[in-house]
Amino acid sequence: MYFGGTMDIRRKPEWLKIDFRSDNSYSLVSRSLKKNCLHTICISGRCPNLAECWSRGTATFMILGDICTRSCGFCNTKTGRPLPTNPEEPKRLAASVRELGIKHVVLTSVDRDDLADGGANHWAECIRTVRKDNPQSKIEVLIPDFKGDTSLVDIVLEARPDVVAHNIETVRSLTPKVRSAAKYEVSLAVLRHIADKGFRAKSGMMLGLGENEDEIFATFDDLLANGCTVLTIGQYLQPTKRHLPVIDYITPQKFDEYKAEALRRGFAFVESGPLVRSSYHAERHLDDQRLPQ
């Protein structure tokens, strides 16, 4: 694992060049976020699709603050002691969704292991408030593992989001190096619980951290066996020199092959490509008629 010192920074291939130009929609999203004191994983996670998504008037909102209690080797979100939960956040979130006219809302959060309920009740209040004020909007949630406590997962599910995602992130063998506290089997159990409760279960994984193809396919099978029907596959990009290095840059052609293989094995919907992230084109997951309702 790399957390400092010297290293050989590999040159990014041409297919990972990103256009950060924006238009008026980008500015509109930015102003709304600032006015309502909201956070997005788009900024905290240095998402390569920020300009594209914001220019379409969409954003993935990050609730429960922008300081995480965990320190994963791949993630650029700040780590430390979080601030107290803001009781006004659900109303401000709903207001921003309404102002921007967002039809497919994606909510995620930092891990809040400092809270007795892991933030589950705040999650549920955010979902309910957004739905009450924006009944036309679909709501997708990307939830933490809540340390595997399914009673806390149920608090979120009882608010009835339309899509429930929890990312496996990487293959089994690399999980201890990549994720500071989350466990591979716990993530599978959370996805199994989501599916068993009748929700559309979604997960995502990063490539380029040193996994091999057999491990990728084994992860596909593990996700399918635990009720996951929607999968996103993207390239890991090192946020800073303090984070894990990129071991491999996967070609767009290879991502296409992985998508075909994932669909062949049984996924209903797969988004795969170098710049794909968990919420990239998330609205398509509800439009595809192959997906279970």
Beta strands, then each sheet from edge to edge (+ up, - down):
strand 1: 39-40
strand 2: 60-63
strand 3: 67-68
strand 4: 78-79
strand 5: 104-109
strand 6: 138-142
strand 7: 163-165
strand 8: 200-207
strand 9: 228-235
strand 10: 269-272
sheet 1: 1+ 2- 5- 6- 7- 8- 9- 10-
sheet 2: 3+ 4+
end
